[in-house]
């Protein structure tokens, strides 16, 4: 069977940054902004199994900007989950 891969869309919910006494992540660019999203384990697993991830961000004026990762997200997210003991693999 051939055809186009299924496309699943997921709306992420913003959350406040964790209160750790410091920023959880180093800034990637001085001009950038960091956003935190509330994810559960099932969603993280689904994201880790995805062949391609893309983030569409809607600005206050209604315009949309798309971000596509430059690294293999399956490898990165699977390692993240294994390192934190949230997967049985």
C-alpha positions in Angstrom: 0.0 0.0 0.0 1.4 3.4 -1.0 0.2 6.8 -0.3 0.8 9.9 1.7 1.7 9.5 5.4 -1.0 10.4 7.9 -0.8 13.9 9.3 -1.8 14.5 12.9 -2.1 18.0 14.3 -1.9 18.8 17.9 -2.7 22.1 19.6 -0.2 22.7 22.4 -1.1 24.6 25.6 1.3 27.2 26.9 2.5 26.9 30.5 4.5 29.1 32.8 8.2 28.3 33.0 9.2 26.1 35.9 10.4 28.0 39.0 13.9 26.6 39.4 15.9 29.7 40.5 17.4 29.8 37.0 16.2 29.3 33.5 15.7 25.6 32.6 17.3 26.0 29.2 20.1 28.2 27.8 18.9 30.8 25.3 19.5 29.7 21.7 19.5 33.3 20.3 19.6 36.6 22.1 16.7 37.9 20.1 14.6 34.7 20.5 11.8 33.8 22.9 11.3 30.6 24.9 8.0 29.0 25.2 7.0 26.1 27.5 4.2 23.7 26.7 2.2 21.3 28.9 2.8 17.8 27.6 1.8 14.5 29.1 3.7 11.2 28.6 1.3 9.9 25.9 1.8 13.1 23.8 5.5 13.0 24.2 5.5 9.3 23.1 3.4 10.3 20.1 5.8 13.1 19.2 8.9 10.8 19.6 7.3 8.3 17.2 6.6 11.0 14.5 8.6 11.0 11.3 8.4 14.8 11.1 7.6 17.6 13.5 6.7 21.1 12.7 5.7 23.9 15.0 3.3 26.6 13.7 3.2 29.7 15.9 0.5 32.3 15.5 1.4 35.9 16.3 -0.9 38.4 17.9 -1.6 39.9 14.4 -2.9 36.5 13.2 0.1 35.7 11.0 1.7 32.2 11.3 5.4 31.2 11.3 6.5 27.6 10.9 9.5 26.1 12.6 11.0 22.8 11.4 13.7 21.0 13.5 17.2 20.6 11.9 17.9 17.4 13.8 16.2 14.0 13.8 13.4 14.5 16.4 12.8 10.7 16.8 16.3 10.2 18.1 16.3 13.3 20.3 12.9 12.8 21.9 13.4 9.1 22.4 16.7 9.7 24.2 15.0 12.4 26.3 12.3 10.0 27.4 14.9 7.1 28.1 17.2 9.5 30.1 14.2 10.4 32.3 12.9 6.9 32.7 9.5 7.7 31.1 9.6 4.9 28.5 9.8 1.2 28.8 12.3 0.8 25.9 
